[in-house]
Amino acid sequence: MGNNWKIYTKTGDKGETSLIGGTRVPKYHERIEAYGTLDELNSFIGHLRDQLTDSHLREILLRVQINLFTAESLLAADLEKNIDRKLPILSERDVLELENEIDQMTDHLPELNSFILPGGSPLVSLCHVCRTVCRRSERIIIKLAVDLAVDEILIKYINRLSDYLFVLAREIAFSNNIPDLPWKPDVSGV
């Protein structure tokens, strides 16, 4: 029993790819950069999720990964074309889920009085890698939104996700008795 679907199509061999709707664009197109960076983030979050033992955190990150694929499909859709399939959506409920998770973790974390340095353990560092890739995704999407229609809820979700990943790094550190690493800038001028 073979699978007739092949992973390679050969249609991208000349440096172009298709958006949802059929429009051909170069692989360096800003839409491709936007959803490609979200795909990178999704892969890092999968790696993070694989390292966690807490079932609740794993479930939240699984939903985040599903939402990131939704965001990718929304960015890949050429809204000027008649798309013959229904696209998934992000909703305010998805943003609220992240906000609730942030609030629950923040309630018991020590107060933050300075910037903190990424690190303390490989897992905490991985959270910060996810956070910074998320911030890069946000910058790319906001730049894309200058010229193309981008759903505001997508931008809001990615913004909140980076906040969630920051707090998750602190939560993992706190749960494992790893102190925050405060940034102490050298202002001596020497």
MOQUI-V481947 format. One record per backbone hydrogen bond with DSSP energy under -1.0 kcal/mol. CO is the residue of the C=O (numbers start at 1). NH is the residue of the N-H. E is the energy in kcal/mol with one decimal. If there is no record, write none. Layout:
BEGIN
CO | NH | E
CO | NH | E
END
This chain:
BEGIN
12 | 15 | -2.0
15 | 27 | -2.6
17 | 25 | -2.8
19 | 22 | -2.4
20 | 78 | -2.9
23 | 19 | -2.8
25 | 17 | -2.6
26 | 29 | -2.3
29 | 33 | -2.4
30 | 34 | -2.1
31 | 35 | -2.7
32 | 36 | -2.4
33 | 37 | -1.8
34 | 38 | -1.7
35 | 39 | -1.7
36 | 40 | -1.9
37 | 41 | -2.4
38 | 42 | -2.7
39 | 43 | -2.0
40 | 44 | -2.2
41 | 45 | -2.7
42 | 46 | -2.1
43 | 47 | -2.0
44 | 48 | -2.6
45 | 49 | -3.1
46 | 50 | -2.1
48 | 51 | -1.0
54 | 58 | -2.2
55 | 59 | -2.2
56 | 60 | -2.3
57 | 61 | -2.6
58 | 62 | -1.9
59 | 63 | -2.1
60 | 64 | -2.3
61 | 65 | -2.4
62 | 66 | -2.1
63 | 67 | -2.6
64 | 68 | -2.5
65 | 69 | -2.0
66 | 70 | -1.9
67 | 71 | -2.6
68 | 72 | -2.6
69 | 73 | -2.3
70 | 74 | -2.2
71 | 75 | -2.2
72 | 76 | -1.7
76 | 20 | -2.9
77 | 79 | -1.1
78 | 81 | -1.9
81 | 83 | -1.0
91 | 95 | -1.2
92 | 96 | -2.7
93 | 97 | -1.9
94 | 98 | -1.4
95 | 99 | -2.3
96 | 100 | -2.9
97 | 101 | -2.2
98 | 102 | -2.6
99 | 103 | -2.7
100 | 104 | -2.5
101 | 105 | -2.1
102 | 106 | -2.8
103 | 107 | -1.9
105 | 108 | -1.1
115 | 183 | -3.1
121 | 125 | -2.7
122 | 126 | -2.1
123 | 127 | -1.8
124 | 128 | -1.7
125 | 129 | -2.1
126 | 130 | -2.5
127 | 131 | -2.4
128 | 132 | -2.5
129 | 133 | -2.3
130 | 134 | -2.3
131 | 135 | -2.3
132 | 136 | -2.1
133 | 137 | -2.4
134 | 138 | -2.4
135 | 139 | -2.3
136 | 140 | -2.3
137 | 141 | -2.7
138 | 142 | -2.6
139 | 143 | -2.1
140 | 144 | -2.3
141 | 145 | -2.2
143 | 146 | -1.1
144 | 147 | -1.2
144 | 148 | -2.1
151 | 154 | -1.1
151 | 155 | -1.2
152 | 156 | -2.5
153 | 157 | -2.6
154 | 158 | -2.2
155 | 159 | -2.2
156 | 160 | -2.5
157 | 161 | -2.5
158 | 162 | -1.8
159 | 163 | -1.4
160 | 164 | -2.6
161 | 165 | -2.6
162 | 166 | -1.8
163 | 167 | -2.4
164 | 168 | -2.9
165 | 169 | -1.9
166 | 170 | -1.7
167 | 171 | -2.7
168 | 172 | -2.8
169 | 173 | -2.2
170 | 174 | -3.0
171 | 175 | -2.8
172 | 176 | -1.1
173 | 178 | -3.3
174 | 177 | -1.7
181 | 117 | -3.9
END
